Amino acid sequence: MLAVHFDEPGGPEKLYLTEVAKPSPVEGEVLLKVSASALNRADLLQRQGQYAPPPGASSILGLEASGHIAELGPACGGHWKIGDPAMVLLPGGGQAQYVTVPAEFLMPIPAGLTLSQAAAIPEAWLTAFQLLHLLGNVQAGDFVLIHAGSSGVGTAAIQLARMAGAIPLVTAGSQHKLQMAEKLGAAAGFNYKEEDFSEAALKFTKGAGVNLILDCIGGSYWEKNVSCLALDGRWILYGLMGGTDVSGPLFSKLLFKRGSLITTLLRSRDKKYKQRLVEAFTKQILPHFSTESPQRLLPVLDRVYPAAAIQEAHAYMESNKNVGKIVLELPQ
């Protein structure tokens, strides 16, 4: 089968499509014929040699995919049949013509969505759902500050926060991104390049601060995050795009706010955790992607590339210009 490959860490120019061995499903797994797979920051980090896949996971890039079931492994029970369309969360391997996956990780594709749209759901939307509900305990009326509000996770979190009755606020680096976030339901947006988002958030909340922060930036934002955090607020760190170093009285400031700092990664979670997450998301959220839902959720696609243009796709993601997801379509 064809798969995205690189021989050594480096820039986008290291990537290419090549023939590799097609995997076979073991007990409890299915083989998915991949139609589309979305890019994630983890793909860029892995290509750069900074983020190895979890033990036992495929070394091929790709944390989410959509397609059709091509084969059922031994003792693969449940309702899935060969030919069924499905989308899936993966620890790796999605950017190839075939990928094996535990049957419990599969999700049906909601009516009205294309396979490319479906490929943009699993990693981003399960991450946002986990951050808001499983870890953040979001409540109606909460002010939720979402950094990188125009990213895949950000555009999902805006919609999920609104659905929960919360008030999403976002940061982004351009007026275009802020306008797109507000179209999705953000109550306010702050351009971190032009203003202090902490001061703006405090002003918007009339000094109360935000109850929940979804932070993929890390080090460079810590002081502003704590400054605008409400008493007893929750700050969830799920990425380090702004660096790893903290210099200053983080603990005393966080303690003064009685704040909670929670860290999380999804890719390295064990099978049982991911299975519970997929089950909860499938039951609670997935029906709202249907065209018949009164409060419809939509994955936001920025660009769709053929897999042969993998170098261009990575370079575009590194430019930070995308609003929503970048999707690769695999050769059929």
C-alpha positions, 0 to 999 in steps of 0.5 A: 500500500501507499503511505506517507513516509520520511527517512530522517527527521527534518522539514516538509521536504523530507516527506514522500509517498512510498510503498509499504507493507499492508497491515493485517488486523489481529484479534478485535481489530478491523482493517480500514481502507482510508479515504482521508486523514487530517493533519495534526500538530503531532504529525509535524512534531513527529516529522521533526523528530520531537514526538515519537509514537507510543509503544506499539503504535504505527510509525506512519503519521496520521492520528485520525482517518475516515474510510470503509471497513475492508476486513474484520479481524478474528473475534471482531464482534459488534455491529460493524460489517465489511463496506461500512463507512467509519471514522476513527481515532488513531495513535498513528498510521492514518496517512496510508491506504490502509490502517488497522484499529481496535473496533471499539475506536470506530465511529459511524459517519453522521448523515450529510458529512463527506469522508473528508469532513469526517476525517477532520472529526476524531482527533480534534473533536475528541480532544475538545470534548475531553478538555471541556467535559471529562477534565474541565467539568464545563458548566452552563454560564462558564467563561471558557478561554480557548487559545488557538481558537481557529485551530481544529481543536479550537473550532470544535471547542467553540461549538461544544462550549456553546452547546454546553451553555458556556461562553467561549472566548478565543485568542488568535493571531489575525482578524480573519481568524477572529471573525471565523471564530465568532461566526462559529459562536465565540462571544469575543475574540482577542488578537494576541499580536495586538492586545493583552488577551488577559486584560481583554478577558478580564474586561469582558468578564467585568473583572471576574475572570475566566472559569476554564482555559484550554491552553495549547501554548504553554510557557509563554502564556502562563502569567497572562493565563493565571492573571485572567483565571477566575477564583477556583478556575481550571487551566488545562494544558494540552500543548506546548507551542509557546515553549516549556520554560516558566520563569516567575512565581507561577505557584503562588499566583495559582495558589492565590486564585485557588486555581487548578492546573491540569495537563493532558495528552490524548495520543498516549492514553491507554485503550480503555480510556480511549474506548470510554471517550469514543463511547461517550462522544458517540452517544452525546455529541455525534448525533448533533453532526447530523443534518437533522440536528437543530443545533448542528455541529460542523467540522471546519475544513480549511484545505484538502490536499491529495496525499501526494502533496504532503510536503505542501500540506505540512508547509501550509500548516507550519505557516499557521494560516489555516482556519480549521483542519487540513485534510489529505485524501488518499489514493483509492 
